[in-house]
């Protein structure tokens, strides 16, 4: 046996998750049910001490918008985008069976009855557990969303940020 093989044979087994056991997730959708699923998965993984990075891009950015209006100088098209898109997690709607908002209302009611965390509470829990929430700066530029329009506690990065996280993760998801 060579020395390296001997060291490997007597080295203690690694304890707990390592960065290579992480979860990297792209959150592309801005649909309530899909963003809920993303945060439920992220919270579950974080509770198991798995490093989690959530990379929000395009329509997923809407979940991270502040609900209140923020004065930002924008072009006409950027202003139109901002006006048409939902502001924050409480304004997201279901991807199926929305029925003019009734489906979303019923889903939120059932979640309360079953003591399921709301999306804002799941987001808060994820941040408390150390989940990295990274916002795609290119998507921000394309959609005319400024940093001051987003919630506190997020990071900003490009696709390289997601790829670095995915490279250190065992699992990658696209939601």
Backbone as a printed PyTorch tensor [residue, N CA C, xyz], in Angstrom:
tensor([[[  0.8260,  -1.1940,   0.0000],
         [  0.0000,   0.0000,   0.0000],
         [  0.8680,   1.2530,   0.0000]],

        [[  0.4390,   2.2190,  -0.7700],
         [  1.1470,   3.4950,  -0.7420],
         [  0.6250,   4.3140,   0.4300]],

        [[  1.3600,   5.3360,   0.8160],
         [  1.0140,   6.1300,   1.9930],
         [ -0.3890,   6.7310,   1.8820]],

        [[ -0.7620,   7.2530,   0.7100],
         [ -2.0820,   7.8710,   0.5440],
         [ -3.2020,   6.8770,   0.8160]],

        [[ -3.0280,   5.6430,   0.3630],
         [ -4.0550,   4.6290,   0.5870],
         [ -4.1710,   4.2860,   2.0630]],

        [[ -3.0540,   4.2610,   2.7730],
         [ -3.0680,   3.9810,   4.2040],
         [ -3.8050,   5.1020,   4.9330]],

        [[ -3.5280,   6.3530,   4.5720],
         [ -4.1830,   7.4990,   5.2110],
         [ -5.6860,   7.4280,   4.9640]],

        [[ -6.0970,   7.1180,   3.7400],
         [ -7.5220,   7.0050,   3.4470],
         [ -8.1590,   5.8750,   4.2420]],

        [[ -7.4580,   4.7880,   4.4160],
         [ -8.0090,   3.6340,   5.1190],
         [ -8.2180,   3.9190,   6.6020]],

        [[ -7.3890,   4.7550,   7.2150],
         [ -7.5170,   5.0280,   8.6410],
         [ -8.1850,   6.3700,   8.9320]],

        [[ -8.4540,   7.1540,   7.9200],
         [ -9.0950,   8.4660,   8.1270],
         [-10.5130,   8.2680,   8.6410]],

        [[-10.9300,   9.1050,   9.5780],
         [-12.2990,   8.9680,  10.0990],
         [-13.3260,   9.3300,   9.0250]],

        [[-14.4800,   8.6990,   9.1260],
         [-15.5530,   9.0190,   8.1790],
         [-15.9840,  10.4590,   8.4070]],

        [[-16.3430,  11.1370,   7.3270],
         [-16.7540,  12.5370,   7.4840],
         [-18.0900,  12.6010,   8.2150]],

        [[-18.2170,  13.6130,   9.0500],
         [-19.4290,  13.7770,   9.8480],
         [-20.2520,  14.9250,   9.2850]],

        [[-21.5320,  14.7040,   9.1190],
         [-22.4420,  15.7570,   8.6770],
         [-22.2500,  16.1370,   7.2310]],

        [[-23.1570,  16.9410,   6.7200],
         [-23.0890,  17.3600,   5.3280],
         [-21.9010,  18.2840,   5.0680]],

        [[-21.3620,  18.2050,   3.8980],
         [-20.2950,  19.1000,   3.4400],
         [-20.8750,  19.9770,   2.3410]],

        [[-20.1500,  21.0090,   1.9160],
         [-20.6750,  21.8250,   0.8220],
         [-21.0110,  21.0060,  -0.4300]],

        [[-20.2970,  19.9030,  -0.6150],
         [-20.5650,  19.0600,  -1.7790],
         [-21.9060,  18.3270,  -1.6700]],

        [[-22.5020,  18.3310,  -0.4830],
         [-23.8030,  17.7030,  -0.2840],
         [-24.9380,  18.7070,  -0.4760]],

        [[-24.6170,  19.8950,  -0.9230],
         [-25.5720,  20.9890,  -0.9830],
         [-26.6910,  20.8220,  -1.9970]],

        [[-27.5990,  21.7900,  -1.9460],
         [-28.7300,  21.8820,  -2.8570],
         [-28.6670,  23.2420,  -3.5350]],

        [[-28.6690,  23.2480,  -4.8540],
         [-28.7050,  24.4820,  -5.6350],
         [-30.0070,  24.4820,  -6.4220]],

        [[-30.7240,  25.5900,  -6.3480],
         [-32.0530,  25.6400,  -6.9360],
         [-32.2170,  26.9180,  -7.7530]],

        [[-32.7030,  26.7800,  -8.9660],
         [-33.1080,  27.9410,  -9.7650],
         [-34.6080,  28.1010,  -9.5610]],

        [[-35.0200,  29.3020,  -9.1380],
         [-36.4420,  29.6070,  -9.0060],
         [-36.7830,  30.5700, -10.1330]],

        [[-37.3170,  30.0160, -11.2040],
         [-37.6650,  30.7480, -12.4190],
         [-39.1260,  31.1810, -12.3850]],

        [[-39.9680,  30.3660, -11.7720],
         [-41.4100,  30.6060, -11.7600],
         [-41.7940,  31.6350, -10.7040]],

        [[-42.8240,  32.3800, -11.0040],
         [-43.4000,  33.3030, -10.0460],
         [-44.7770,  32.8490,  -9.6100]],

        [[-45.1070,  31.5760,  -9.8380],
         [-46.4060,  31.0340,  -9.4250],
         [-46.3480,  30.6460,  -7.9540]],

        [[-47.3990,  30.9750,  -7.2080],
         [-47.4390,  30.7270,  -5.7780],
         [-47.1100,  29.2880,  -5.4300]],

        [[-47.7650,  28.3270,  -6.0850],
         [-47.5520,  26.9250,  -5.7290],
         [-46.1140,  26.4810,  -5.9790]],

        [[-45.5030,  26.9830,  -7.0200],
         [-44.1250,  26.5870,  -7.3330],
         [-43.1260,  27.2430,  -6.3870]],

        [[-43.3490,  28.5090,  -6.0490],
         [-42.4550,  29.1850,  -5.1080],
         [-42.6240,  28.5850,  -3.7040]],

        [[-43.8630,  28.2410,  -3.3390],
         [-44.0850,  27.5310,  -2.0730],
         [-43.2710,  26.2440,  -2.0410]],

        [[-43.3600,  25.4530,  -3.1050],
         [-42.6200,  24.1930,  -3.1670],
         [-41.1230,  24.4320,  -3.0290]],

        [[-40.6160,  25.4660,  -3.6950],
         [-39.1860,  25.7720,  -3.6220],
         [-38.7670,  26.0720,  -2.1850]],

        [[-39.5580,  26.8810,  -1.4740],
         [-39.1980,  27.2360,  -0.1010],
         [-39.4290,  26.0950,   0.8790]],

        [[-40.4030,  25.2470,   0.6220],
         [-40.5930,  24.0680,   1.4770],
         [-39.3910,  23.1340,   1.3420]],

        [[-38.9480,  22.9140,   0.1200],
         [-37.7690,  22.0700,  -0.1110],
         [-36.5350,  22.6990,   0.5220]],

        [[-36.3520,  23.9980,   0.3220],
         [-35.1810,  24.6940,   0.8810],
         [-35.1690,  24.6120,   2.3970]],

        [[-36.3190,  24.8350,   3.0330],
         [-36.3820,  24.7530,   4.4900],
         [-36.1180,  23.3390,   4.9910]],

        [[-36.6590,  22.3460,   4.2990],
         [-36.4150,  20.9590,   4.6850],
         [-34.9520,  20.5930,   4.5940]],

        [[-34.3130,  20.9970,   3.4970],
         [-32.8910,  20.7040,   3.3170],
         [-32.0530,  21.4320,   4.3690]],

        [[-32.3730,  22.6960,   4.6100],
         [-31.6210,  23.4690,   5.6060],
         [-31.7920,  22.8630,   7.0020]],

        [[-32.9770,  22.3580,   7.3080],
         [-33.2140,  21.7180,   8.6080],
         [-32.3660,  20.4580,   8.7650]],

        [[-31.9590,  19.8780,   7.6490],
         [-31.0980,  18.6950,   7.6710],
         [-29.6230,  19.0810,   7.5360]],

        [[-29.3260,  20.3580,   7.7920],
         [-27.9550,  20.8890,   7.7160],
         [-27.3450,  20.8110,   6.3230]],

        [[-28.1870,  20.8320,   5.3110],
         [-27.7050,  20.8420,   3.9370],
         [-27.5490,  22.2870,   3.4830]],

        [[-26.3920,  22.6670,   2.9590],
         [-26.2370,  24.0240,   2.4320],
         [-27.1690,  24.2290,   1.2350]],

        [[-27.9180,  25.3350,   1.2450],
         [-28.9010,  25.6010,   0.1910],
         [-28.6470,  26.9680,  -0.4280]],

        [[-28.6300,  26.9990,  -1.7680],
         [-28.5890,  28.2540,  -2.5200],
         [-29.7880,  28.2770,  -3.4410]],

        [[-30.5870,  29.3380,  -3.3220],
         [-31.7300,  29.5520,  -4.2120],
         [-31.3790,  30.7300,  -5.1230]],

        [[-31.4200,  30.4950,  -6.4250],
         [-31.0730,  31.5180,  -7.4160],
         [-32.3630,  31.9550,  -8.1060]],

        [[-32.8110,  33.1790,  -7.8350],
         [-34.0640,  33.6970,  -8.3700],
         [-33.8090,  34.4550,  -9.6590]],

        [[-34.5440,  34.0640, -10.6960],
         [-34.3820,  34.6880, -11.9940],
         [-35.7490,  34.9040, -12.6390]],

        [[-35.8200,  35.8050, -13.5790],
         [-37.0350,  36.1760, -14.3090],
         [-38.2540,  36.2590, -13.4040]],

        [[-39.3160,  35.5050, -13.6400],
         [-40.5740,  35.6590, -12.9110],
         [-40.4380,  35.3260, -11.4320]],

        [[-39.4320,  34.5510, -11.0750],
         [-39.1860,  34.2460,  -9.6740],
         [-38.8570,  35.4830,  -8.8430]],

        [[-38.3440,  36.5340,  -9.5080],
         [-38.0240,  37.7780,  -8.8040],
         [-39.2480,  38.3890,  -8.1330]],

        [[-40.4290,  38.1460,  -8.6870],
         [-41.6400,  38.7490,  -8.1270],
         [-41.8810,  38.3400,  -6.6790]],

        [[-41.4600,  37.1400,  -6.3080],
         [-41.6290,  36.6780,  -4.9250],
         [-40.7790,  37.4940,  -3.9610]],

        [[-39.7300,  38.1090,  -4.4640],
         [-38.7940,  38.8470,  -3.6270],
         [-39.0220,  40.3560,  -3.6510]],

        [[-40.0310,  40.7940,  -4.3890],
         [-40.3100,  42.2350,  -4.4530],
         [-40.9570,  42.7110,  -3.1570]],

        [[-40.6480,  43.9140,  -2.7760],
         [-41.3110,  44.5460,  -1.6310],
         [-42.7690,  44.7940,  -1.9990]],

        [[-43.6860,  44.5980,  -1.0650],
         [-45.1010,  44.8300,  -1.3830],
         [-45.4430,  46.3060,  -1.5620]],

        [[-44.6980,  47.1850,  -0.8770],
         [-44.9850,  48.6080,  -0.9900],
         [-44.2880,  49.2010,  -2.2200]],

        [[-44.8620,  50.2660,  -2.7380],
         [-44.2560,  50.9510,  -3.8850],
         [-43.0000,  51.6780,  -3.4400]],

        [[-41.9990,  51.6210,  -4.2800],
         [-40.7310,  52.2850,  -4.0260],
         [-40.4660,  53.2080,  -5.2030]],

        [[-40.1400,  54.4530,  -4.9190],
         [-39.8480,  55.4240,  -5.9720],
         [-38.5000,  55.1040,  -6.5940]],

        [[-38.5280,  54.7390,  -7.8700],
         [-37.3100,  54.4270,  -8.6120],
         [-37.4630,  55.0260, -10.0040]],

        [[-36.4220,  55.6740, -10.4940],
         [-36.4640,  56.2340, -11.8400],
         [-36.3540,  55.0900, -12.8410]],

        [[-37.3780,  54.9820, -13.7180],
         [-37.4220,  53.8950, -14.6920],
         [-37.8570,  54.4160, -16.0500]],

        [[-37.5190,  53.6410, -17.0670],
         [-38.0190,  53.9340, -18.4090],
         [-39.4990,  53.5500, -18.4700]],

        [[-40.1610,  53.9240, -19.5310],
         [-41.5780,  53.6000, -19.6880],
         [-41.8020,  52.0890, -19.6540]],

        [[-40.9860,  51.3410, -20.3860],
         [-41.1460,  49.8790, -20.4390],
         [-40.8680,  49.2670, -19.0710]],

        [[-39.8310,  49.7280, -18.3730],
         [-39.5360,  49.2110, -17.0340],
         [-40.6870,  49.5080, -16.0720]],

        [[-41.2710,  50.6940, -16.1870],
         [-42.4190,  51.0500, -15.3470],
         [-43.6070,  50.1580, -15.6430]],

        [[-43.8290,  49.8600, -16.9250],
         [-44.9500,  48.9830, -17.3070],
         [-44.7440,  47.5770, -16.7430]],

        [[-43.5180,  47.0590, -16.8670],
         [-43.2120,  45.7490, -16.2870],
         [-43.5330,  45.7630, -14.7940]],

        [[-43.0370,  46.7730, -14.0940],
         [-43.2470,  46.8760, -12.6580],
         [-44.7130,  46.9500, -12.2860]],

        [[-45.4930,  47.6380, -13.0840],
         [-46.9130,  47.7830, -12.8210],
         [-47.6660,  46.4750, -13.0610]],

        [[-47.2650,  45.7120, -14.0810],
         [-47.9810,  44.4850, -14.4530],
         [-47.6210,  43.2760, -13.5880]],

        [[-46.4300,  43.2760, -12.9910],
         [-45.9790,  42.1080, -12.2320],
         [-46.4120,  42.2090, -10.7760]],

        [[-46.6710,  41.0480, -10.1340],
         [-47.0520,  41.0620,  -8.7150],
         [-45.9150,  41.5580,  -7.8350]],

        [[-46.2900,  42.2550,  -6.7630],
         [-45.3010,  42.7920,  -5.8260],
         [-45.3000,  41.9580,  -4.5570]],

        [[-44.3840,  41.0260,  -4.4850],
         [-44.1810,  40.2650,  -3.2650],
         [-44.9310,  38.9530,  -3.1900]],

        [[-44.6000,  38.1750,  -2.1680],
         [-45.1360,  36.8150,  -2.0480],
         [-46.6480,  36.7560,  -1.8510]],

        [[-47.2250,  37.7670,  -1.2260],
         [-48.6720,  37.7400,  -0.9880],
         [-49.4920,  38.0130,  -2.2440]],

        [[-48.8550,  38.4800,  -3.3040],
         [-49.5710,  38.7920,  -4.5450],
         [-49.4280,  37.7040,  -5.6190]],

        [[-48.6410,  36.6690,  -5.3430],
         [-48.4800,  35.5880,  -6.3170],
         [-49.7720,  34.7840,  -6.4060]],

        [[-50.0170,  34.2140,  -7.5890],
         [-51.2210,  33.4060,  -7.7980],
         [-50.8320,  31.9830,  -8.1930]],

        [[-51.8080,  31.0820,  -8.1250],
         [-51.5780,  29.6790,  -8.4710],
         [-51.3310,  29.5170,  -9.9660]],

        [[-50.5680,  28.4930, -10.3170],
         [-50.3010,  28.2110, -11.7340],
         [-51.4810,  27.5160, -12.4020]],

        [[-52.2520,  26.7890, -11.6260],
         [-53.4360,  26.0730, -12.1310],
         [-54.6040,  26.3730, -11.2040]],

        [[-55.7850,  26.3460, -11.7440],
         [-57.0100,  26.5190, -10.9580],
         [-57.0250,  27.8280, -10.1590]],

        [[-56.4830,  28.8860, -10.7190],
         [-56.4940,  30.1760, -10.0430],
         [-57.9020,  30.7590,  -9.9940]],

        [[-58.6660,  30.5480, -11.0390],
         [-60.0750,  30.9500, -11.1240],
         [-60.2850,  32.4010, -10.7070]],

        [[-59.5270,  33.2920, -11.3490],
         [-59.6790,  34.7140, -11.0730],
         [-59.3100,  35.0860,  -9.6480]],

        [[-58.4370,  34.3340,  -9.0310],
         [-57.9910,  34.6250,  -7.6740],
         [-58.6720,  33.7930,  -6.6040]],

        [[-59.7990,  33.1550,  -6.9490],
         [-60.4990,  32.3460,  -5.9430],
         [-59.6900,  31.1220,  -5.5260]],

        [[-59.0130,  30.4990,  -6.4850],
         [-58.1980,  29.3250,  -6.1760],
         [-57.0670,  29.6720,  -5.2280]],

        [[-56.4280,  30.8100,  -5.4800],
         [-55.3460,  31.2640,  -4.6060],
         [-55.8760,  31.5320,  -3.2060]],

        [[-57.0180,  32.2020,  -3.1180],
         [-57.6250,  32.5040,  -1.8280],
         [-57.9610,  31.2110,  -1.0760]],

        [[-58.5230,  30.2340,  -1.7820],
         [-58.8740,  28.9650,  -1.1430],
         [-57.6250,  28.2220,  -0.6710]],

        [[-56.5810,  28.2310,  -1.4780],
         [-55.3190,  27.5730,  -1.1070],
         [-54.7570,  28.1950,   0.1670]],

        [[-54.7310,  29.5060,   0.2500],
         [-54.2090,  30.1810,   1.4450],
         [-55.0700,  29.8710,   2.6690]],

        [[-56.3840,  29.7800,   2.4720],
         [-57.2860,  29.4570,   3.5810],
         [-57.0240,  28.0380,   4.0930]],

        [[-56.8940,  27.0960,   3.1970],
         [-56.6220,  25.7080,   3.5890],
         [-55.2600,  25.6090,   4.2800]],

        [[-54.2800,  26.3390,   3.7720],
         [-52.9570,  26.3330,   4.4050],
         [-53.0480,  26.8260,   5.8460]],

        [[-53.8110,  27.8980,   6.0780],
         [-53.9930,  28.4080,   7.4500],
         [-54.6780,  27.3620,   8.3210]],

        [[-55.7350,  26.7270,   7.7860],
         [-56.4720,  25.7130,   8.5480],
         [-55.5950,  24.5170,   8.9120]],

        [[-54.6750,  24.1760,   8.0430],
         [-53.8000,  23.0130,   8.2580],
         [-52.4860,  23.3950,   8.9380]],

        [[-52.3870,  24.6650,   9.3720],
         [-51.1800,  25.1730,  10.0360],
         [-49.9220,  25.0360,   9.1800]],

        [[-50.0820,  25.2700,   7.8900],
         [-48.9450,  25.2920,   6.9690],
         [-48.4580,  26.7330,   6.8960]],

        [[-47.1670,  26.9270,   7.0180],
         [-46.6020,  28.2730,   6.9400],
         [-47.0050,  28.9590,   5.6410]],

        [[-47.2650,  30.2510,   5.7300],
         [-47.5040,  31.0670,   4.5410],
         [-46.1720,  31.2510,   3.8110]],

        [[-46.2390,  31.7110,   2.5640],
         [-45.0070,  31.9370,   1.8070],
         [-44.1040,  32.9610,   2.5050]],

        [[-44.6220,  34.0940,   2.9840],
         [-43.7180,  35.0170,   3.6880],
         [-43.0450,  34.3780,   4.9020]],

        [[-43.7600,  33.5230,   5.6370],
         [-43.1680,  32.8640,   6.8050],
         [-42.1300,  31.8240,   6.3810]],

        [[-42.3780,  31.1100,   5.2870],
         [-41.3910,  30.1580,   4.7700],
         [-40.1180,  30.8890,   4.3310]],

        [[-40.2910,  32.0560,   3.7180],
         [-39.1430,  32.8480,   3.2900],
         [-38.3210,  33.3110,   4.4950]],

        [[-39.0050,  33.7650,   5.5230],
         [-38.3500,  34.1970,   6.7590],
         [-37.5970,  33.0280,   7.4000]],

        [[-38.2310,  31.8750,   7.4480],
         [-37.6100,  30.6850,   8.0240],
         [-36.3580,  30.2840,   7.2520]],

        [[-36.4360,  30.3530,   5.9370],
         [-35.2740,  30.0060,   5.1080],
         [-34.0980,  30.9330,   5.4180]],

        [[-34.3640,  32.2140,   5.5190],
         [-33.2950,  33.1660,   5.8340],
         [-32.7180,  32.8850,   7.2240]],

        [[-33.5930,  32.5860,   8.1920],
         [-33.1370,  32.2720,   9.5560],
         [-32.2370,  31.0460,   9.5770]],

        [[-32.4830,  30.0870,   8.6740],
         [-31.6940,  28.8540,   8.6290],
         [-30.4380,  28.9780,   7.7760]],

        [[-30.1950,  30.1590,   7.2290],
         [-28.9750,  30.3760,   6.4550],
         [-29.0690,  30.0210,   4.9870]],

        [[-30.2750,  29.8600,   4.4550],
         [-30.4240,  29.6090,   3.0190],
         [-29.9580,  30.8560,   2.2720]],

        [[-29.0940,  30.6570,   1.2940],
         [-28.6300,  31.7780,   0.4570],
         [-29.6900,  32.0690,  -0.5980]],

        [[-30.1630,  33.2950,  -0.6310],
         [-31.1340,  33.7290,  -1.6300],
         [-30.3980,  34.7030,  -2.5390]],

        [[-30.1120,  34.2450,  -3.7470],
         [-29.3310,  35.0220,  -4.7070],
         [-30.2510,  35.4950,  -5.8210]],

        [[-30.1770,  36.7870,  -6.1280],
         [-31.0110,  37.3920,  -7.1610],
         [-30.1750,  37.5880,  -8.4200]],

        [[-30.7100,  37.1590,  -9.5550],
         [-30.0300,  37.2840, -10.8460],
         [-30.0210,  38.7510, -11.2860]],

        [[-28.8470,  39.3250, -11.3450],
         [-28.7300,  40.7360, -11.7070],
         [-29.1010,  40.9880, -13.1680]],

        [[-28.8450,  40.0270, -14.0510],
         [-29.2380,  40.2040, -15.4400],
         [-30.7570,  40.2700, -15.5600]],

        [[-31.4630,  39.3980, -14.8260],
         [-32.9250,  39.4240, -14.8460],
         [-33.4450,  40.7360, -14.2650]],

        [[-32.7840,  41.2260, -13.2310],
         [-33.1780,  42.5220, -12.6700],
         [-33.0870,  43.6070, -13.7430]],

        [[-31.9910,  43.6110, -14.4920],
         [-31.8070,  44.6070, -15.5500],
         [-32.8720,  44.4690, -16.6370]],

        [[-33.1030,  43.2380, -17.0820],
         [-34.0550,  42.9920, -18.1660],
         [-35.4730,  43.3810, -17.7470]],

        [[-35.8290,  43.0990, -16.5070],
         [-37.1900,  43.3410, -16.0360],
         [-37.3550,  44.6960, -15.3650]],

        [[-36.2830,  45.4620, -15.2980],
         [-36.3690,  46.8060, -14.7400],
         [-36.6390,  46.8410, -13.2560]],

        [[-36.0560,  45.8990, -12.5120],
         [-36.2440,  45.8390, -11.0650],
         [-34.9590,  46.3010, -10.3930]],

        [[-35.0740,  47.3140,  -9.5350],
         [-33.9230,  47.8260,  -8.8040],
         [-33.7610,  47.1260,  -7.4700]],

        [[-32.5610,  47.1470,  -6.9350],
         [-32.2700,  46.4960,  -5.6550],
         [-33.1490,  47.0510,  -4.5310]],

        [[-33.4630,  48.3430,  -4.5900],
         [-34.2920,  48.9510,  -3.5360],
         [-35.7290,  48.4440,  -3.5590]],

        [[-36.1290,  47.7560,  -4.6410],
         [-37.4770,  47.2000,  -4.7510],
         [-37.5760,  45.7850,  -4.1810]],

        [[-36.4420,  45.2080,  -3.7890],
         [-36.4170,  43.8290,  -3.3050],
         [-36.3000,  43.7870,  -1.7850]],

        [[-36.7130,  42.6630,  -1.2140],
         [-36.6600,  42.4840,   0.2330],
         [-35.2150,  42.4980,   0.7230]],

        [[-35.0610,  42.7140,   2.0080],
         [-33.7360,  42.6820,   2.6300],
         [-33.2570,  41.2420,   2.7610]],

        [[-31.9440,  41.0860,   2.8750],
         [-31.3720,  39.7750,   3.1560],
         [-31.0980,  38.9190,   1.9370]],

        [[-31.0820,  39.5350,   0.7400],
         [-30.7670,  38.7650,  -0.4650],
         [-29.3760,  39.1540,  -0.9490]],

        [[-28.7920,  38.2640,  -1.7380],
         [-27.5050,  38.5240,  -2.3750],
         [-27.7640,  38.7830,  -3.8560]],

        [[-26.7970,  39.3910,  -4.5190],
         [-26.9260,  39.6790,  -5.9520],
         [-25.7900,  38.9920,  -6.6870]],

        [[-26.1260,  38.3890,  -7.8360],
         [-25.0950,  37.7190,  -8.6050],
         [-25.5930,  37.3440,  -9.9830]],

        [[-24.6700,  36.9220, -10.7990],
         [-24.9960,  36.4660, -12.1430],
         [-25.0500,  34.9540, -12.1980]],

        [[-25.1360,  34.4580, -13.4080],
         [-25.2560,  33.0110, -13.5930],
         [-24.0540,  32.2700, -13.0100]],

        [[-22.8980,  32.9130, -12.9870],
         [-21.7110,  32.2740, -12.4070],
         [-21.9250,  31.9640, -10.9260]],

        [[-22.7130,  32.7990, -10.2360],
         [-23.0160,  32.5320,  -8.8240],
         [-23.7830,  31.2280,  -8.6810]],

        [[-24.7800,  31.0410,  -9.5600],
         [-25.5330,  29.7850,  -9.4980],
         [-24.6500,  28.6050,  -9.8830]],

        [[-23.8770,  28.7410, -10.9450],
         [-23.0420,  27.6300, -11.3960],
         [-22.0240,  27.2250, -10.3340]],

        [[-21.4790,  28.1950,  -9.6050],
         [-20.5420,  27.8680,  -8.5250],
         [-21.2550,  27.0760,  -7.4320]],

        [[-22.4680,  27.5030,  -7.0730],
         [-23.2380,  26.7750,  -6.0540],
         [-23.6040,  25.3790,  -6.5490]],

        [[-24.0140,  25.2800,  -7.8140],
         [-24.3910,  23.9780,  -8.3750],
         [-23.1860,  23.0420,  -8.4270]],

        [[-22.0160,  23.5900,  -8.7010],
         [-20.7980,  22.7900,  -8.7670],
         [-20.4560,  22.1890,  -7.4100]],

        [[-20.8600,  22.8540,  -6.3350],
         [-20.5970,  22.3650,  -4.9850],
         [-21.7680,  21.5860,  -4.3970]],

        [[-22.7570,  21.2910,  -5.2260],
         [-23.9610,  20.6350,  -4.7300],
         [-24.1550,  19.2650,  -5.3340]],

        [[-24.7780,  18.4130,  -4.5430],
         [-25.1250,  17.0910,  -5.0290],
         [-26.4060,  17.1530,  -5.8590]],

        [[-27.2920,  18.1000,  -5.5060],
         [-28.5920,  18.1760,  -6.1440],
         [-28.8340,  19.5870,  -6.6730]],

        [[-29.3590,  19.6590,  -7.9040],
         [-29.7670,  20.9410,  -8.4970],
         [-31.1910,  20.7830,  -8.9770]],

        [[-32.0180,  21.8110,  -8.7070],
         [-33.4210,  21.8040,  -9.1190],
         [-33.7340,  23.0560,  -9.9120]],

        [[-34.6790,  22.9270, -10.8360],
         [-35.1700,  24.0630, -11.6260],
         [-36.6660,  24.1400, -11.3980]],

        [[-37.1160,  25.2210, -10.7460],
         [-38.5480,  25.3500, -10.4290],
         [-39.0810,  26.6050, -11.0850]]])
